[in-house]
Amino acid sequence: MNQFKLKYGDWALITGASAGIGEEFANKLASLGFNLVLAARRKDRLSKLKDELEKNYNVEVVAAPLDLLSENYLKELTQIIGDRHISLLVNNAGFGYRGEFLDGSAYNDEKMIKLNCIVPTVLTHHFVKPMIEKRKGGIIFLASLVAFQATPTTTTYSATKVFNAFLAEGLWYELKKYNIDVLSLNPGGTITEFQQVANSTAGPMPRTAKQVVETALKALGKKPSVVDGLYNKFLAVSTRFISRRLTVSLAGKISELFYKKH
Ligand SMILES: NC(=O)c1ccc[n+]([C@@H]2O[C@H](COP(=O)([O-])OP(=O)(O)OC[C@H]3O[C@@H](n4cnc5c(N)ncnc54)[C@H](OP(=O)(O)O)[C@@H]3O)[C@@H](O)[C@H]2O)c1
């Protein structure tokens, strides 16, 4: 058995597994022999992915077609999971919005904060307890390059991502005594459906979901936080050497370039 599987157990839960980075986590973890629970809204996508992964990798895959913004999502999800022990949790589902704060709606921001911040917090509370009992597990949070500075014209989204980064890094410290590894995964622009949903672009040096997932699996258990890609690493580090005023102003200028004005 490979070392990764040995360390993180049999069952992984991936939220937002019907597309993009989540779908790539599903492919990679299945290739490493993990059984998977795949959560997202689009049932057809999940069923197709389940069939492909079971055929290609001889693993068990459970589709969990549900809306993580619905009132009863935790009950629905835990009913589908039954007594399977989730030992690797990938808190990936999320969406963004690019545009002036004032042009967005409070309702959209509320949904974003719930999906990007509250849902991962609730799922982590739920699934970490059995991991603690078994003294074994891993949890990955999808933060972002925009978690390194306030980023105008995607202001609420960047605030949700710094939440993920801080939650992950704090838990990295708190949970290591239970042999549970936590990672804040910080991709920059990555080509997925994200751009379409957020009215954005993947920027000048886009990465692939495959590269992001490789970065994550290499870093889990070795560090609390990782930035995917050299160019993105440079941007993340550069914020340490200039004032917050200059950082946010530059971030605003760069972000405006990413914003697709119609
Ligand atoms: N792509 C980037 O440039 C980038 C950069 C930094 C960080 N990230 C982060 O990476 C994560 C994954 O994004 P991605 O780029 O892979 O985007 P994506 O291709 O749009 O995938 C988003 C996933 O989340 C699921 N999802 C959305 N709303 C949901 C809901 N209410 N309930 C259940 N599932 C829901 C979607 O599935 P359904 O539509 O089927 O529900 C989909 O599977 C996000 O947290 C994002 O913030 C992305």
The ligand as a Gaussian input file, in Angstrom:
#p B3LYP/6-31G(d) Opt

LIG

0 1
 N       -9.940000      28.208000      -9.837000
 C       -9.248000      29.117000      -9.203000
 O       -8.618000      30.008000      -9.818000
 C       -9.145000      29.068000      -7.688000
 C       -8.107000      29.796000      -7.074000
 C       -8.005000      29.759000      -5.692000
 C       -8.897000      29.013000      -4.929000
 N       -9.902000      28.331000      -5.554000
 C      -10.851000      27.577000      -4.713000
 O      -10.872000      26.244000      -5.129000
 C      -12.137000      25.653000      -4.772000
 C      -12.671000      24.880000      -5.962000
 O      -12.916000      25.784000      -7.016000
 P      -12.771000      25.410000      -8.557000
 O      -11.803000      26.354000      -9.133000
 O      -12.550000      23.970000      -8.735000
 O      -14.232000      25.862000      -9.048000
 P      -15.375000      25.087000      -9.872000
 O      -14.772000      24.415000     -11.053000
 O      -16.428000      26.122000     -10.087000
 O      -15.880000      23.987000      -8.839000
 C      -16.655000      24.339000      -7.709000
 C      -17.262000      23.088000      -7.110000
 O      -18.060000      23.464000      -5.984000
 C      -19.360000      22.872000      -6.125000
 N      -20.387000      23.695000      -5.509000
 C      -20.675000      24.994000      -5.754000
 N      -21.736000      25.384000      -5.027000
 C      -22.140000      24.295000      -4.322000
 C      -23.209000      24.047000      -3.403000
 N      -24.063000      25.021000      -3.058000
 N      -23.332000      22.811000      -2.874000
 C      -22.481000      21.817000      -3.217000
 N      -21.446000      21.991000      -4.059000
 C      -21.287000      23.214000      -4.615000
 C      -19.573000      22.764000      -7.652000
 O      -20.466000      21.723000      -7.974000
 P      -22.011000      21.882000      -8.371000
 O      -22.117000      23.111000      -9.228000
 O      -22.296000      20.609000      -9.104000
 O      -22.721000      21.994000      -7.070000
 C      -18.163000      22.366000      -8.097000
 O      -18.002000      20.972000      -7.963000
 C      -13.030000      26.804000      -4.302000
 O      -13.090000      26.801000      -2.894000
 C      -12.302000      28.049000      -4.801000
 O      -12.540000      29.156000      -3.983000
 C      -10.049000      28.326000      -6.921000

